[in-house]
Amino acid sequence: MKIEVKNRQCLVDIALQECGSVEAVFAIAERNGLAITDDLAVGQILTFEPSDIEDKRVVAALAAGRVSPVGAADEKMLRALLVAIDPEDGSGLLEDTTDTVEPTPLTSIFTEEFDITFA
């Protein structure tokens, strides 16, 4: 079976959408020669097998509601999450300051926090 990747979809999104469970990410990654953390391109075709489907009810519910999970964040989105808090009133956005803040890659955060190395 084949699925075309949509904007901002990652392997976890595809696993949930097509197989009904995030655990299917491992089977889909292996079948397509990918690491589970690889970025996907819009329009990229991925393959999976019916045996990879873990919960048909989830797949049916997403399809019935025409829901396509999208969870991948791009740089613009990550930058929008960065804030510099004003100690006076507790507000303020990064654009309101002169300080430069570089986003930390999420894999670094997970590696430091959970001592896990990703492929």
mmCIF file of the C-alpha atoms, coordinates in Angstrom:
data_MODEL
# 
_entry.id   MODEL 
# 
loop_
_atom_site.group_PDB 
_atom_site.id 
_atom_site.type_symbol 
_atom_site.label_atom_id 
_atom_site.label_alt_id 
_atom_site.label_comp_id 
_atom_site.label_asym_id 
_atom_site.label_entity_id 
_atom_site.label_seq_id 
_atom_site.pdbx_PDB_ins_code 
_atom_site.Cartn_x 
_atom_site.Cartn_y 
_atom_site.Cartn_z 
_atom_site.occupancy 
_atom_site.B_iso_or_equiv 
_atom_site.pdbx_formal_charge 
_atom_site.auth_seq_id 
_atom_site.auth_comp_id 
_atom_site.auth_asym_id 
_atom_site.auth_atom_id 
_atom_site.pdbx_PDB_model_num 
ATOM 1   C CA . MET A 1 1   ? 0.000   0.000  0.000  1.00 0.00 ? 1   MET A CA 1 
ATOM 2   C CA . LYS A 1 2   ? 1.188   3.532  -0.700 1.00 0.00 ? 2   LYS A CA 1 
ATOM 3   C CA . ILE A 1 3   ? 0.657   6.915  0.921  1.00 0.00 ? 3   ILE A CA 1 
ATOM 4   C CA . GLU A 1 4   ? 1.725   10.357 -0.243 1.00 0.00 ? 4   GLU A CA 1 
ATOM 5   C CA . VAL A 1 5   ? 3.231   12.617 2.423  1.00 0.00 ? 5   VAL A CA 1 
ATOM 6   C CA . LYS A 1 6   ? 1.400   15.904 3.014  1.00 0.00 ? 6   LYS A CA 1 
ATOM 7   C CA . ASN A 1 7   ? 2.817   19.215 4.226  1.00 0.00 ? 7   ASN A CA 1 
ATOM 8   C CA . ARG A 1 8   ? 4.297   18.998 7.758  1.00 0.00 ? 8   ARG A CA 1 
ATOM 9   C CA . GLN A 1 9   ? 3.752   15.243 8.104  1.00 0.00 ? 9   GLN A CA 1 
ATOM 10  C CA . CYS A 1 10  ? 6.341   13.092 9.813  1.00 0.00 ? 10  CYS A CA 1 
ATOM 11  C CA . LEU A 1 11  ? 6.563   9.308  10.108 1.00 0.00 ? 11  LEU A CA 1 
ATOM 12  C CA . VAL A 1 12  ? 4.577   9.316  13.341 1.00 0.00 ? 12  VAL A CA 1 
ATOM 13  C CA . ASP A 1 13  ? 1.735   11.134 11.565 1.00 0.00 ? 13  ASP A CA 1 
ATOM 14  C CA . ILE A 1 14  ? 1.770   8.593  8.733  1.00 0.00 ? 14  ILE A CA 1 
ATOM 15  C CA . ALA A 1 15  ? 1.859   5.674  11.175 1.00 0.00 ? 15  ALA A CA 1 
ATOM 16  C CA . LEU A 1 16  ? -1.152  7.010  13.062 1.00 0.00 ? 16  LEU A CA 1 
ATOM 17  C CA . GLN A 1 17  ? -3.096  7.908  9.919  1.00 0.00 ? 17  GLN A CA 1 
ATOM 18  C CA . GLU A 1 18  ? -2.503  4.709  7.965  1.00 0.00 ? 18  GLU A CA 1 
ATOM 19  C CA . CYS A 1 19  ? -1.901  2.099  10.662 1.00 0.00 ? 19  CYS A CA 1 
ATOM 20  C CA . GLY A 1 20  ? -3.826  3.455  13.627 1.00 0.00 ? 20  GLY A CA 1 
ATOM 21  C CA . SER A 1 21  ? -0.891  3.466  16.019 1.00 0.00 ? 21  SER A CA 1 
ATOM 22  C CA . VAL A 1 22  ? 2.351   5.373  16.464 1.00 0.00 ? 22  VAL A CA 1 
ATOM 23  C CA . GLU A 1 23  ? 4.121   2.052  17.082 1.00 0.00 ? 23  GLU A CA 1 
ATOM 24  C CA . ALA A 1 24  ? 3.826   1.344  13.347 1.00 0.00 ? 24  ALA A CA 1 
ATOM 25  C CA . VAL A 1 25  ? 6.422   4.061  12.749 1.00 0.00 ? 25  VAL A CA 1 
ATOM 26  C CA . PHE A 1 26  ? 9.160   1.425  13.084 1.00 0.00 ? 26  PHE A CA 1 
ATOM 27  C CA . ALA A 1 27  ? 7.710   -0.856 10.388 1.00 0.00 ? 27  ALA A CA 1 
ATOM 28  C CA . ILE A 1 28  ? 7.085   2.052  8.005  1.00 0.00 ? 28  ILE A CA 1 
ATOM 29  C CA . ALA A 1 29  ? 10.583  3.443  8.552  1.00 0.00 ? 29  ALA A CA 1 
ATOM 30  C CA . GLU A 1 30  ? 12.167  0.038  7.916  1.00 0.00 ? 30  GLU A CA 1 
ATOM 31  C CA . ARG A 1 31  ? 10.088  -0.627 4.782  1.00 0.00 ? 31  ARG A CA 1 
ATOM 32  C CA . ASN A 1 32  ? 11.104  2.725  3.326  1.00 0.00 ? 32  ASN A CA 1 
ATOM 33  C CA . GLY A 1 33  ? 14.770  2.744  4.363  1.00 0.00 ? 33  GLY A CA 1 
ATOM 34  C CA . LEU A 1 34  ? 14.313  5.658  6.748  1.00 0.00 ? 34  LEU A CA 1 
ATOM 35  C CA . ALA A 1 35  ? 15.230  6.527  10.310 1.00 0.00 ? 35  ALA A CA 1 
ATOM 36  C CA . ILE A 1 36  ? 12.218  7.370  12.455 1.00 0.00 ? 36  ILE A CA 1 
ATOM 37  C CA . THR A 1 37  ? 13.515  10.954 12.829 1.00 0.00 ? 37  THR A CA 1 
ATOM 38  C CA . ASP A 1 38  ? 14.076  11.597 9.101  1.00 0.00 ? 38  ASP A CA 1 
ATOM 39  C CA . ASP A 1 39  ? 12.373  14.615 7.561  1.00 0.00 ? 39  ASP A CA 1 
ATOM 40  C CA . LEU A 1 40  ? 9.850   13.756 4.867  1.00 0.00 ? 40  LEU A CA 1 
ATOM 41  C CA . ALA A 1 41  ? 9.279   15.688 1.651  1.00 0.00 ? 41  ALA A CA 1 
ATOM 42  C CA . VAL A 1 42  ? 5.827   16.811 0.555  1.00 0.00 ? 42  VAL A CA 1 
ATOM 43  C CA . GLY A 1 43  ? 4.691   14.387 -2.144 1.00 0.00 ? 43  GLY A CA 1 
ATOM 44  C CA . GLN A 1 44  ? 7.117   11.654 -1.062 1.00 0.00 ? 44  GLN A CA 1 
ATOM 45  C CA . ILE A 1 45  ? 5.566   8.214  -1.492 1.00 0.00 ? 45  ILE A CA 1 
ATOM 46  C CA . LEU A 1 46  ? 5.864   5.764  1.388  1.00 0.00 ? 46  LEU A CA 1 
ATOM 47  C CA . THR A 1 47  ? 4.828   2.142  1.401  1.00 0.00 ? 47  THR A CA 1 
ATOM 48  C CA . PHE A 1 48  ? 3.356   0.003  4.141  1.00 0.00 ? 48  PHE A CA 1 
ATOM 49  C CA . GLU A 1 49  ? 1.725   -3.409 4.343  1.00 0.00 ? 49  GLU A CA 1 
ATOM 50  C CA . PRO A 1 50  ? -1.722  -4.377 5.636  1.00 0.00 ? 50  PRO A CA 1 
ATOM 51  C CA . SER A 1 51  ? 0.084   -6.334 8.363  1.00 0.00 ? 51  SER A CA 1 
ATOM 52  C CA . ASP A 1 52  ? 1.442   -2.986 9.669  1.00 0.00 ? 52  ASP A CA 1 
ATOM 53  C CA . ILE A 1 53  ? -2.102  -1.822 10.520 1.00 0.00 ? 53  ILE A CA 1 
ATOM 54  C CA . GLU A 1 54  ? -2.545  -2.082 14.270 1.00 0.00 ? 54  GLU A CA 1 
ATOM 55  C CA . ASP A 1 55  ? -5.931  -0.436 14.920 1.00 0.00 ? 55  ASP A CA 1 
ATOM 56  C CA . LYS A 1 56  ? -8.422  -0.325 12.063 1.00 0.00 ? 56  LYS A CA 1 
ATOM 57  C CA . ARG A 1 57  ? -10.869 1.713  14.171 1.00 0.00 ? 57  ARG A CA 1 
ATOM 58  C CA . VAL A 1 58  ? -8.417  4.619  14.429 1.00 0.00 ? 58  VAL A CA 1 
ATOM 59  C CA . VAL A 1 59  ? -7.670  4.458  10.699 1.00 0.00 ? 59  VAL A CA 1 
ATOM 60  C CA . ALA A 1 60  ? -11.406 4.431  9.911  1.00 0.00 ? 60  ALA A CA 1 
ATOM 61  C CA . ALA A 1 61  ? -12.161 7.307  12.295 1.00 0.00 ? 61  ALA A CA 1 
ATOM 62  C CA . LEU A 1 62  ? -9.422  9.503  10.818 1.00 0.00 ? 62  LEU A CA 1 
ATOM 63  C CA . ALA A 1 63  ? -10.516 8.666  7.272  1.00 0.00 ? 63  ALA A CA 1 
ATOM 64  C CA . ALA A 1 64  ? -14.187 9.309  8.050  1.00 0.00 ? 64  ALA A CA 1 
ATOM 65  C CA . GLY A 1 65  ? -13.368 12.708 9.486  1.00 0.00 ? 65  GLY A CA 1 
ATOM 66  C CA . ARG A 1 66  ? -10.924 13.428 6.671  1.00 0.00 ? 66  ARG A CA 1 
ATOM 67  C CA . VAL A 1 67  ? -8.248  14.047 9.283  1.00 0.00 ? 67  VAL A CA 1 
ATOM 68  C CA . SER A 1 68  ? -4.579  13.962 8.335  1.00 0.00 ? 68  SER A CA 1 
ATOM 69  C CA . PRO A 1 69  ? -2.351  14.310 11.384 1.00 0.00 ? 69  PRO A CA 1 
ATOM 70  C CA . VAL A 1 70  ? 0.432   16.872 10.918 1.00 0.00 ? 70  VAL A CA 1 
ATOM 71  C CA . GLY A 1 71  ? 2.904   17.301 13.719 1.00 0.00 ? 71  GLY A CA 1 
ATOM 72  C CA . ALA A 1 72  ? 6.225   18.195 12.156 1.00 0.00 ? 72  ALA A CA 1 
ATOM 73  C CA . ALA A 1 73  ? 7.465   21.666 13.066 1.00 0.00 ? 73  ALA A CA 1 
ATOM 74  C CA . ASP A 1 74  ? 9.399   23.872 10.696 1.00 0.00 ? 74  ASP A CA 1 
ATOM 75  C CA . GLU A 1 75  ? 11.909  26.552 11.696 1.00 0.00 ? 75  GLU A CA 1 
ATOM 76  C CA . LYS A 1 76  ? 9.317   29.350 11.469 1.00 0.00 ? 76  LYS A CA 1 
ATOM 77  C CA . MET A 1 77  ? 7.030   27.480 13.847 1.00 0.00 ? 77  MET A CA 1 
ATOM 78  C CA . LEU A 1 78  ? 9.833   26.763 16.315 1.00 0.00 ? 78  LEU A CA 1 
ATOM 79  C CA . ARG A 1 79  ? 10.897  30.420 16.316 1.00 0.00 ? 79  ARG A CA 1 
ATOM 80  C CA . ALA A 1 80  ? 7.317   31.448 17.053 1.00 0.00 ? 80  ALA A CA 1 
ATOM 81  C CA . LEU A 1 81  ? 7.477   29.357 20.223 1.00 0.00 ? 81  LEU A CA 1 
ATOM 82  C CA . LEU A 1 82  ? 10.499  31.230 21.558 1.00 0.00 ? 82  LEU A CA 1 
ATOM 83  C CA . VAL A 1 83  ? 9.617   33.974 23.993 1.00 0.00 ? 83  VAL A CA 1 
ATOM 84  C CA . ALA A 1 84  ? 11.555  36.421 26.112 1.00 0.00 ? 84  ALA A CA 1 
ATOM 85  C CA . ILE A 1 85  ? 9.621   37.224 29.278 1.00 0.00 ? 85  ILE A CA 1 
ATOM 86  C CA . ASP A 1 86  ? 9.530   40.810 30.534 1.00 0.00 ? 86  ASP A CA 1 
ATOM 87  C CA . PRO A 1 87  ? 10.099  40.685 34.313 1.00 0.00 ? 87  PRO A CA 1 
ATOM 88  C CA . GLU A 1 88  ? 7.849   43.747 34.752 1.00 0.00 ? 88  GLU A CA 1 
ATOM 89  C CA . ASP A 1 89  ? 4.628   42.314 33.372 1.00 0.00 ? 89  ASP A CA 1 
ATOM 90  C CA . GLY A 1 90  ? 5.523   38.733 32.426 1.00 0.00 ? 90  GLY A CA 1 
ATOM 91  C CA . SER A 1 91  ? 4.940   39.285 28.731 1.00 0.00 ? 91  SER A CA 1 
ATOM 92  C CA . GLY A 1 92  ? 6.977   39.828 25.606 1.00 0.00 ? 92  GLY A CA 1 
ATOM 93  C CA . LEU A 1 93  ? 7.815   38.122 22.355 1.00 0.00 ? 93  LEU A CA 1 
ATOM 94  C CA . LEU A 1 94  ? 11.248  37.429 20.932 1.00 0.00 ? 94  LEU A CA 1 
ATOM 95  C CA . GLU A 1 95  ? 10.690  40.105 18.268 1.00 0.00 ? 95  GLU A CA 1 
ATOM 96  C CA . ASP A 1 96  ? 10.221  42.688 21.043 1.00 0.00 ? 96  ASP A CA 1 
ATOM 97  C CA . THR A 1 97  ? 13.767  42.207 22.355 1.00 0.00 ? 97  THR A CA 1 
ATOM 98  C CA . THR A 1 98  ? 17.242  42.905 21.103 1.00 0.00 ? 98  THR A CA 1 
ATOM 99  C CA . ASP A 1 99  ? 18.576  39.600 22.456 1.00 0.00 ? 99  ASP A CA 1 
ATOM 100 C CA . THR A 1 100 ? 19.309  36.869 19.959 1.00 0.00 ? 100 THR A CA 1 
ATOM 101 C CA . VAL A 1 101 ? 18.085  33.433 20.966 1.00 0.00 ? 101 VAL A CA 1 
ATOM 102 C CA . GLU A 1 102 ? 18.931  30.410 18.868 1.00 0.00 ? 102 GLU A CA 1 
ATOM 103 C CA . PRO A 1 103 ? 16.484  27.500 18.985 1.00 0.00 ? 103 PRO A CA 1 
ATOM 104 C CA . THR A 1 104 ? 17.820  24.257 20.369 1.00 0.00 ? 104 THR A CA 1 
ATOM 105 C CA . PRO A 1 105 ? 17.216  21.285 18.063 1.00 0.00 ? 105 PRO A CA 1 
ATOM 106 C CA . LEU A 1 106 ? 14.571  19.028 19.578 1.00 0.00 ? 106 LEU A CA 1 
ATOM 107 C CA . THR A 1 107 ? 16.848  16.004 19.279 1.00 0.00 ? 107 THR A CA 1 
ATOM 108 C CA . SER A 1 108 ? 19.333  17.772 21.546 1.00 0.00 ? 108 SER A CA 1 
ATOM 109 C CA . ILE A 1 109 ? 16.643  18.443 24.125 1.00 0.00 ? 109 ILE A CA 1 
ATOM 110 C CA . PHE A 1 110 ? 15.549  14.807 24.140 1.00 0.00 ? 110 PHE A CA 1 
ATOM 111 C CA . THR A 1 111 ? 19.128  13.535 24.215 1.00 0.00 ? 111 THR A CA 1 
ATOM 112 C CA . GLU A 1 112 ? 20.028  15.737 27.179 1.00 0.00 ? 112 GLU A CA 1 
ATOM 113 C CA . GLU A 1 113 ? 16.794  15.157 29.064 1.00 0.00 ? 113 GLU A CA 1 
ATOM 114 C CA . PHE A 1 114 ? 16.369  11.441 28.486 1.00 0.00 ? 114 PHE A CA 1 
ATOM 115 C CA . ASP A 1 115 ? 19.880  10.341 27.536 1.00 0.00 ? 115 ASP A CA 1 
ATOM 116 C CA . ILE A 1 116 ? 18.624  8.888  24.242 1.00 0.00 ? 116 ILE A CA 1 
ATOM 117 C CA . THR A 1 117 ? 20.472  8.999  20.963 1.00 0.00 ? 117 THR A CA 1 
ATOM 118 C CA . PHE A 1 118 ? 18.362  9.067  17.800 1.00 0.00 ? 118 PHE A CA 1 
ATOM 119 C CA . ALA A 1 119 ? 19.319  7.433  14.516 1.00 0.00 ? 119 ALA A CA 1 
# 
